[in-house]
Amino acid sequence: MKTVCAAALLALLAPLAQAKQRICIYDPLGTSGEGYSAARDYVIAMQRHGVDLEIKAFIDERVAVEDFRTGQCDAVSATALRTRQFISLPTALDSVGASSIVKQGKLDLTASYEVVRRFIQTLSSPKAAELMNAGNYEVGGIIPLGAAYAFVNDRSISTLEAAAGKRVAAMDYDKSQAALIQRVGARPVAADVTNFGTMFNNGNVDVIIAPSIVYRPLELHKGIGSKGGVSSFPLAMLTYQMVFKKDKFPAGFGQKSRDYWLANYDRVMEIVARSDKEVPAKLWMEPTPADAERYVVLMREGRIDMAEKGLYDKRGLKLIKKIRCSVYAEAAECAQATENW
């Protein structure tokens, strides 16, 4: 009888003895990167909430996301371009020009990042929890990765029009990138995060769009050479987004996770700021005031086109416009009925 009771007790306790929840972390530098380091701190913080996570680092983002999709991981941290397939609304932040604030012909990067902060803050609120859920998936945090700049191998590619006919790396899993590149008459060349830097450095493409955080590790100075440069006008603001399967975690875990990443926003932005400074000042190319104002309109038209094609989330874009206008109410778009689905 005692043996039967012991067996029954072990059966009841078995779920408690299961392996740790596994979180797949994409970091191009693997276990030596900033993303992996941040994930280790996150794991320690989540232990205080009764969740014991095991980290698995990937240098190939496609594999990380596929392992999550197929159940090899219970959570994943990857770029929004990849996580869009699970929950699309939060990934609207990464849409072309969605956060850009231009004042009197000059990009205001501080105000642009304020749009990013307010968007993340809004969606991290308990009141917005419904927007961070879709079926069994939930977003456990949005982590800023920084502005995406155009790295060019020739400074003559100084405007969007000058990119006509040029080869531009386009992530092969994101249809919107190729479509936007074609809108300006450039030639999209299929690439992914494992090879786009090498393609640029080897001269296989003339332009890549990337955050400054990859400038040093991917040795992009090689592709820039003596003739190239970096446009200071961001084409988008990129994020990592942490997505997990709700049935693998205790109730309420998502909010605790979002609270953690929101509390660490400033810490992450310090890394972004340091990365911008790692790009030599002589490489930055600033658009003319007329071009800056024109880019805002062109990117808005591109966003609307991508949304109508189902490639961008309309609700997310509508929210971001409200936030942009809360940051800079004088913008011409704030008096227009655009992105107001």
C-alpha angles and dihedrals in degrees: 000000000000089000091053092049091048091051091050091050092050090051091054092048094045095092089056090056095052121123119279118273108265122226119195112215122197111211121156088215094048116213093352096059132101091245093058091045091052090048091055090055089047092053091054091049093050091052087069087062094051097260117124111197131191116208123220114185124211130190089191109068094194091060092046093054093042091052088053093047093050095046100257088118130034094209137017137200112204142133117297090244087068100036093051088090090067103039118002107184098073090046090064085087088073093055117122111283093347094137101031117126117190119187120190093339097313129103111242102209093180091055090044091055089047087061088053092049094049092047092052091043092051095050093043091059117106087237090064096048092112090060090055094056133077119167108306093344127093132177110235097187147343115228120192114235096181140248118326110230132189111249109199133188092216127040089216085078087078100132136040090251091053088060090067109125093008123125112250124186111240122188104245093219095056112071093187093065095058091044093051092047090052090050089069093044096255125134116249114218116198113247142147137209092272096059112017093092092050091047089055095045091049093049096247090127131027097212138031128182112221144140118257089246089081096047095093102033093047092043092229090171085082092062093042091052119164096317104044137082147172125262111232091209108092116225091201143347111247128211142186111227125200113216126181140178109253096213089062096057137054120265113274094025093117094060093047089050093049091047089055096052093044090053088053096049095107092047091054092046089056088061090049091050091050090051092054089054091053089068106086112250092234091064098059116103118198120204121232116259090253092052092047092054090045093050091057090057095043093050092047090053089049092051092050091049092050091047092051088052090053095248097112127045110251096202090052093049091049090054093048092052090054089051093047089053091048088056096042112014092172093070113119092234091063089072092047130084094233125134088010101128 
